[in-house]
Amino acid sequence: MEITVTQFKAKCLGLIEKVQREKCSVVISRHGRPAVQLLAVEKEIDSPFFGRAAGTVVLHEDVLDTGESWNADA
């Protein structure tokens, strides 16, 4: 199904329910061109989105250090 942004704004909640129930997709177009696609979530996310990568990043050096000394007063 393809609709315009204006139609989506008017029918947003109903379209979300339809996509969830029927597992279909909706392409939302803007200025006559497809802009986004609304899809049903196939698998529930077990962990929260924010903080999911906590503790997985390791910094091996100072990312702001250029290795050169400089004088800010000069």
SULBELNOR-V749256 format. One record per pair of residues at least 4 apart in sequence whose ideal C-beta (glycine too) atoms are under 7 Angstrom apart, sorted by the first residue. I is the first residue (numbers start at 1). J is the second residue. D is the distance in whole Angstrom. If there is no record, write none. Layout:
I,J,D / I,J,D
This chain:
1,24,7 / 1,26,5 / 2,27,4 / 2,29,6 / 3,7,4 / 3,8,6 / 3,26,6 / 3,28,6 / 4,8,7 / 4,29,6 / 5,9,6 / 5,28,6 / 5,30,5 / 6,10,7 / 7,11,6 / 8,12,6 / 8,15,7 / 8,28,5 / 11,15,5 / 12,16,6 / 13,17,7 / 14,18,6 / 15,19,6 / 15,26,6 / 15,38,7 / 16,20,6 / 17,21,6 / 18,22,6 / 19,24,6 / 19,25,7 / 19,26,6 / 19,38,6 / 19,39,7 / 19,40,5 / 20,40,5 / 23,40,5 / 25,37,6 / 25,38,6 / 25,39,5 / 26,38,4 / 27,34,5 / 27,37,5 / 28,35,6 / 28,36,5 / 28,38,7 / 29,33,6 / 29,34,5 / 29,35,6 / 30,35,4 / 45,49,7 / 47,52,5 / 48,52,7 / 53,57,7 / 59,63,7 / 61,65,7
